[in-house]
Structure formats: structure tokens, C-alpha cells
Amino acid sequence: MSTIKPLTLDIVSDVVCPWCYIGKHRVENALALVQDVPVEVHWRPFFLNPWIPRDGISREDYLTAKFGSVEAYDRIASRVVEAASAEGLVYRPDLVNRQPNTVDCHRLIYWAGRDPSGDKSAAVKQRLMELYFRDGGDLTDREVLVQAAADCGMDAATLRQRLATDEDVDIVTAQAQEASDKGISGVPTYVFAGKYAVSGAQAPEQLARAIRQVSAEINAVATN
């Protein structure tokens, strides 16, 4: 009896990227459309703002540096807020007071994917995004990160100790750099079978179609 080879789907994104927030919801809807296709999802790090210091900066300073002014971003944000709402998501940019460096967020997601009780990376990523976009949570606060992971079933005491060190900073930094070296500059980017990359928060139907096509291709190769 033949076995279908799982399709590897690497999703390169950042937890403070609003289109990644929307894109995560859309790709999960896409996966629901192709439940007969085995897919292995890996959440890969990307640093949308690598210049931000590890302890973060004020949201006002960030928006001024990147967009020219808070008002300039407000005009841009309205379209993203509407797009999120259409997906049943909440984005409240007015609640965000601090812009984080996301190295620690990505460490947490990396560890979640290797949790002894099972892969919790998608759940932790979702929780961090909800905290940031919906609740205006301060992702520079390690206790906020610890609680987010604990909400997903990870051990708080262990994570508190690990976050106080530089454990695996080199790994998530190298992974983010690898994405950049491969030409990924916009996120979310979906990489199918390590061969085909699609950027942007694509519609679920388009992603589902890509999953089916690439899965069929790799399994045709595998049987020849």
C-alpha cells in the first residue's frame, strides 16, 4: 500500500507583522480545505524590525522612525484593521504602547515546537499575536511571554529561566538570516517543499490549491 509523502510547509513570519496575523488565519483555513493532504507545518522566524533594541522602544518612536509619524501609520493601518476584521480577527493599533524586538518571541515559538508534551508552536504564535494585536500586550515583558506560553501548556518556571539566558538566540537569528539570504524580504512567505515560495497573506483557496499541486508533484516524483 502506497503512503503519501507529507508536504513540508515552512511559514516565514513575525509576530508583530499584521499581515502575518491575517496570513496565519488564512493558511489554517487553507489546511482545513485539504485535510486529506498530509502537511508538516514549520513556523520560521523573521525579524520585521531587526534594528529595534532587545528591550524594545516606544510605539510612538517606532511609528515616527518607520512611517514618519503616528498619523501616517494610522492612515495605513485602517486598511489592515478592516482586513483583519473580515477574517474575524481584532487589530487594535491604538492599544499598542511598546514596539518589541521579537528575538525572545521567536525563541519561545522555537521551544514550543520542541515541547516534551508535543508541538505547541502554532498555539504559542497565535497567543503572542493575540496579545500584541488584540490586547496591546507588551511583548518586551518576559513575564508576558512566560504567561503566554503557560496559557498554551508549557512550563512557566522552566521558560522563565531559559528566557533569562541567551539560549538559542543564535539559532533563531541564523534561521531568520537564512530566510533573508534566500531573498525573503516580505512576510508572510510560504515555502512549499523547500522549493516554491509564495509571499503575502494569500486567500485560503489559493493556498489550498498550491498545497494540492505541490503535494501531487512531490509524490509523483517519489513514485517514479
N, C-alpha and C positions, 0 to 999 in steps of 0.2 A: 504493500500500500504506500503510495507516494505521500510525502509530507511537504506541505507548503513552507517554503523558506520565509522566515519573518522579514519584513521590511524595516530597516533601520531609519528612523526619522529623528534627525538632530534639529532641535529648535533653538536657534541662537537669539537671545533676547535679554533685556534688562528689566528689573522690577520697577524702575521709575520711568519707563517708556510707556506712554498712554496707548500707543498703537499696539504694543506688545500685550498689554492688558486686554485689549479688544481681540487681538490675534489669538491669545490663549483660549479665549472663549470660542472663537470660530473654529480653531483646529480641533478642539474637543467635540464640537458639533459635527465636524467632518469625520472624526473617528467613529462617532455614533452611526454615521451613514454607511460605514464599511466594516461592520463588526465581524464579517466573515473573513476579513483580511488580517492576518497576524502582523501587528506593528509593534516595534520596540521603540518607545519614545525616550529620548535623552535630552534633558534641558541643559543647554550650554550657555556659559556666561558671555556677556558683552558689557563693556563699560561705556555707557552713553556719554558720560562726562568724566573722563579719566583725570581731568585737571583738578577736580574738587578734592580738597584735603580729606584725610581719613575721618576727621571729626565733623565734616560737613560745613556748610555755610548757610547763612540765612536765605530764605526763599527769595526775598526781595533783591538781595545782592546777586543771586544766581540769575534771576529773570532779567535784571538790568544788564548783566555781563553777556548773556546769551542772546537776548532779544531786543535790547536797547532800553526797555522799560517794562514795568509791570503791565501797563495799559496795552502795550504792543502784544504781549503774550495773551492778555485777556481776549483780544480780538481773534487770535489764532485758536485759543482754547475752546471757544464756543462751538466750533465745528466738531472738535474731538468729544466734547461733553455730549453733544447730540448723537454722535456715532456710538458712544458707549451706552447711552440711554436706549438706543434702538436695539441693543443687544441684551437689554435688561440689566446693565451694569450701571453703577453710580460713580461718577467722577466729580469730586468737589475740589477744584483747584484753590478755592478761597480758604479751605481749611488747612492747606499745607503751609507750614511756617519754616520748615528747615529742609534744605536740599542735601541728601546724603551722598557720600561716596558709597558705592554698593559692593565693595570687596567683601565685607562681612556678610551681606545678604547672600552673595554667591557661595561663600564658604558654607553657610547654613544649608543652602539647597544641595550643594555637593555632598555634605554629610547626610542629608535626608535621603539621598539616593542610595546610601550605603548603610542605612539604619539596620541594626540587628533584627528588628521585627518586620522588616520589609521596606520597599521603596516608598518613601514619603515625599519625594522631590516635587511632584506636581501639587500636592496639598500644601506644602510649605511655601512654594512660589505663589500659589493663589492667596494664601493668608497674608503674605507680605504685601502683595499688590492691593488687596482689600484694605489693609491698614493704611497704606500710603494714599491711594486714590479715593477711597470712600470715606475714611475716617480721619485723614490728615495726620496719621501716626508718624512719630519721629523715628525713622529707621537708623538714625545715628546713635540711638539709645540702646545699649546692649540688652538691657532688661526687656525692652520691647521685642527685640529679636528672640530672646530666650522664651518669652511668653508665647510668641507666635509659633515657635517650633513645638513648645509644650502643648499648645492647643491641637497640634497635629499628632500628638502621641509620642514625641521624643522626650528624652530625659533632660530636664531643665538643669540640674546640678552639673551634669557632665558637660553640657553645652556652655554653661557659664564659665567653666574652667577653660574650655577649648578656645572660646572667643577672646579670652584674656591673653592668649598667645598669638603667634604668627603662623600657627599650624595651617598648612595647605594654602597659604596666601600665594605661594609660588605656583601651585598647581592651577588655581583658578585664573591667575594672571597669565600663565602660559596658554591656557585654553582660550582666553579672550584674545591674546596676541595671535594665536593660530588662526582664529576666525578673521582677524584683521589682515593677516598675511595672505589669506586666501581671497582677499578682495571684498569681504563683507564689511560694508560701511553703513548700511541701513538695516534696522531691525523692526519687526521680527523677520528673520530669514529662516526658511525651512529647507533643510538639506535632505534629499531623499536618496537612500542607499549610498551616501557618501559621494554621489555623482552629479545630481541635479539640484540646483538651488533656486528657490523662488522667494523673492522679497516682498514684504508688505503684508498687511492683515487681509489676506485674500478671503473671498467668500467660502463658506463650508463646502459648497458643491464643487468649486474649482479644486480645492484641496483634496476632497474625496476622489475626484476624477484622477488627480495626479497620483494619489496613493494606489489606486487600482492599476493604472498604467505602468508605474514603475515596478510594482509587485509582480505583475504579469511578465514584465521584461526580465527581471532577475530570476524568476522561476523558470522561464523558458530557457534561459542560459544554463541554469542549474541542471536541467533535464537533457540537455544536448551533449 
